[in-house]
Amino acid sequence: MKTPPFNFAKPDYPLAPETFYKVGGPAEWALFPRNSEEAAQAFAWAVRNADRMFVMGRGSNLLVSDSGFSGAVLFTRELADITRLGEDRYRIASGVDLQWLVREIIVPNNYDATGGLTGIPGSVGGAIVMNAGTVNGATCQWLESVDIMHETDDAPRTLCVTEDDYAYRSQTFCGPRDFVFGGVFQFQRSARDQREVFAHYMARRRDSQPQGLCCGSVFKNPPGDHAGRLIEACRLKGTRIGGAVVSPRHANFIMNEDCATFDDILALIELCKTRVHEQFGILLEEEVRIIA
């Protein structure tokens, strides 16, 4: 791959410290654009010159191979602008930390997105692409439009989106080699005190989910059921491979408990999928994105 012609490009960049799992080898090149113009230039260059590329936000939903990544990784964390448009509408860049947004914008303004977004790690860009949320709501409910650049585009464009463009933990407008710059959100004020809602759901997460090195939920919930329940029914809670373990607290969490490797975690993922399929005939789909 050619050397990127940018002063925000870094070679052989270690990815493990950038992920919640703290696992993974170096990227051949890491690009850290500081604004939307640099991001568009970096993305266009990567599409033309890198055989492989992916976009990385906060690293909360990634499992990266220990052998690293041969290609370009575009980081969004410097893209953190928020513009208030009036009438509870905001243009929010993809690199904004989702929980910062909840604490500093959503809760203080008593917006009803608190229940749907509280406690979810990651960036706004990741939330847009994954339709992040909970049983109380998902990102698509508050999103009006997305600023995006497809790999075939010469420049960013704005797409109006509706809930019809989304499904559970997925959407139809962004592929794996596309770049989301951010979007316009329309929030609604709630009659309920959202400080209480925030405190309630943070306490629930602390009580029900493990703390430590993990990516959050490993698998999507299959229709009408919960991945954690299925894995627990297969008696896999506490199962260990190397330094990785299926959490004894919540079976849909695989923890890096003792210097786990990529192979350790991946082997547990495959074990859970195999056992659930054998016992229930259900093939679990990963929510974590595997970069190998």
SVG drawing of the C-alpha trace seen along z (x, -y; Angstrom):
<svg xmlns="http://www.w3.org/2000/svg" viewBox="-45 -27 50 58">
<polyline fill="none" stroke="black" stroke-width="0.4" points="0.0,0.0 1.2,-3.5 2.2,-5.9 -0.8,-8.1 -0.1,-11.8 -1.4,-13.2 0.2,-14.6 -2.4,-12.7 -1.4,-9.3 0.5,-6.9 2.2,-3.7 2.2,-0.4 -0.3,-1.8 -1.2,0.5 -4.9,1.3 -5.2,3.2 -5.2,0.1 -8.0,-1.4 -10.4,1.4 -12.5,2.3 -11.2,5.9 -7.5,4.6 -6.8,7.3 -5.3,6.9 -2.1,6.3 -1.1,3.1 -2.7,1.5 -0.5,0.9 -1.8,-2.7 -4.0,-4.6 -5.6,-7.8 -6.8,-10.5 -8.7,-13.2 -9.4,-16.3 -12.4,-17.6 -14.9,-16.5 -12.8,-17.8 -9.8,-15.8 -12.1,-12.8 -13.4,-13.0 -9.9,-13.2 -8.7,-10.3 -11.7,-8.2 -11.3,-8.8 -7.6,-8.1 -8.2,-4.8 -10.9,-3.6 -8.4,-4.2 -5.2,-2.9 -6.0,-0.4 -6.9,3.1 -8.6,3.3 -10.0,0.6 -12.4,0.1 -13.7,-2.8 -13.1,-2.8 -14.9,-4.9 -14.4,-4.1 -13.5,-0.4 -16.4,0.8 -17.8,3.4 -14.6,4.8 -12.5,7.9 -9.2,7.4 -6.8,10.2 -3.5,10.4 -1.8,10.4 -3.0,6.9 -4.7,5.4 -3.0,5.0 -4.7,1.9 -6.0,-1.5 -8.0,-2.2 -9.9,-5.5 -10.5,-6.8 -13.4,-9.1 -12.6,-10.3 -11.4,-13.8 -14.7,-14.4 -16.6,-15.7 -18.5,-18.7 -22.1,-19.3 -24.2,-22.1 -27.5,-23.0 -30.0,-23.7 -32.9,-24.8 -36.2,-23.1 -34.3,-20.2 -32.5,-19.4 -28.7,-18.8 -26.1,-17.9 -23.8,-15.5 -20.5,-14.3 -19.7,-10.6 -16.8,-10.7 -18.8,-12.1 -18.9,-9.7 -22.4,-8.3 -22.4,-8.4 -21.0,-12.0 -24.0,-12.9 -26.4,-11.2 -24.9,-12.9 -24.3,-16.4 -27.1,-16.9 -29.9,-14.3 -30.4,-14.1 -29.9,-17.9 -32.5,-18.7 -34.9,-16.0 -35.0,-14.3 -36.8,-10.9 -33.8,-9.2 -32.3,-8.6 -33.8,-5.2 -32.8,-4.0 -29.2,-5.1 -28.0,-5.1 -25.1,-2.8 -24.3,-1.9 -20.6,-2.3 -19.2,-3.6 -19.5,-6.6 -22.4,-8.3 -21.2,-7.0 -21.2,-3.4 -24.7,-4.0 -25.9,-5.2 -24.4,-2.2 -25.5,0.4 -28.8,-1.2 -27.7,-1.0 -30.3,-0.9 -32.2,1.1 -35.8,2.3 -36.6,-1.3 -35.7,-2.7 -33.0,-2.7 -31.0,-5.3 -33.2,-5.3 -36.1,-6.8 -34.3,-10.2 -32.3,-10.3 -33.5,-12.6 -30.6,-12.4 -27.1,-11.0 -24.0,-12.6 -22.3,-9.8 -19.8,-9.1 -20.1,-5.8 -17.1,-4.2 -18.3,-5.2 -18.9,-8.8 -16.7,-11.8 -17.9,-13.8 -20.1,-13.5 -23.9,-13.7 -26.8,-13.9 -29.4,-11.1 -32.8,-11.6 -33.6,-8.4 -36.6,-7.0 -37.2,-4.0 -38.0,-2.0 -34.3,-2.3 -33.4,-0.4 -33.8,3.0 -32.6,4.6 -28.9,3.6 -28.6,2.9 -29.5,0.5 -29.7,0.3 -27.8,-2.8 -24.2,-2.1 -21.9,0.7 -18.7,1.9 -16.6,-0.3 -18.7,-3.5 -18.0,-6.4 -20.5,-8.1 -19.6,-11.7 -22.6,-12.1 -26.2,-13.0 -29.0,-15.3 -31.0,-14.2 -34.5,-15.3 -35.1,-14.7 -38.3,-15.0 -38.7,-16.4 -40.2,-14.1 -42.7,-14.7 -40.7,-12.3 -37.6,-13.5 -34.8,-12.0 -32.3,-12.2 -34.3,-9.5 -34.5,-7.5 -30.7,-7.8 -30.0,-6.7 -32.4,-3.8 -30.9,-2.3 -27.3,-2.9 -28.1,-1.0 -29.7,1.8 -26.7,2.2 -24.3,2.3 -26.4,5.0 -27.0,7.2 -23.9,6.8 -20.2,7.6 -17.5,5.0 -14.2,5.5 -12.6,6.0 -15.4,6.9 -17.2,5.7 -20.7,5.6 -23.2,8.0 -21.4,10.5 -24.5,11.8 -27.6,10.2 -30.8,11.4 -32.6,13.9 -36.3,13.1 -38.4,13.8 -35.6,14.8 -32.3,13.7 -28.9,14.8 -27.8,14.8 -30.7,17.1 -29.8,19.6 -26.1,19.6 -26.9,20.0 -29.3,22.9 -26.4,24.6 -24.6,24.4 -21.8,22.3 -21.6,19.6 -18.1,19.6 -16.6,21.6 -13.0,20.6 -10.7,20.9 -7.2,19.5 -7.7,16.0 -11.3,15.6 -14.4,16.6 -18.2,16.5 -19.3,14.2 -20.9,15.9 -23.1,12.8 -24.4,12.5 -23.9,15.2 -23.9,12.8 -20.7,11.2 -17.3,12.8 -14.6,11.3 -10.9,10.8 -10.1,11.9 -6.5,12.9 -4.6,11.6 -6.9,13.4 -5.8,13.6 -8.0,13.1 -8.0,16.8 -9.2,17.4 -12.2,15.1 -13.0,16.3 -13.0,19.9 -15.5,19.1 -17.7,17.3 -17.7,20.3 -18.3,22.7 -21.4,20.7 -22.7,20.7 -22.2,24.4 -23.8,25.4 -26.8,23.2 -27.3,24.4 -27.0,28.1 -29.5,27.7 -32.0,25.2 -31.5,25.1 -30.8,21.4 -27.7,19.9 -26.6,16.9 -25.4,13.9 -22.4,11.8 -23.1,8.3 -19.3,7.8 -17.4,7.0 -14.5,9.3 -11.5,7.9 -9.2,10.7"/>
</svg>
